Amino acid sequence: MFVAIYHYMMPPEKSKEYVVLEKKAISIYKEHGCLDVEIYRNAKDPRWWMEINRYKNREHYNEVVTAVDNDPRMAPLFVKFLALFNEKENKPEKTTYYRIL
């Protein structure tokens, strides 16, 4: 198992719009083979979000991400996503992990 985890801060008043965009993006990711996507909001500070994308392995991750990047539906969604917050101050952070146990 290979996961990509994203952390970002977003103004709470933009949460509903974010969820609508994520539902569309998740559908596209799964269509291209992503095993699962989970979205979490911080229990103490609703500005902080975490997204976990699951893949079989790094090769599968690369295949899915390439397909998603080439999907013409994603570019407009990503532009709208970035417009939800100040990217310079709150740029999404991505980390990747291998499942060990």
Secondary structure, DSSP 4 states (H G I P E B T S, - for coil): -EEEEEEEE--GGGHHHHHHHHHHHHHHHHHTT--EEEEEE-SS-TTEEEEEEEESSHHHHHHHHHHHHT-TTHHHHHHHHHTTS-TTTS--EEEEEE---
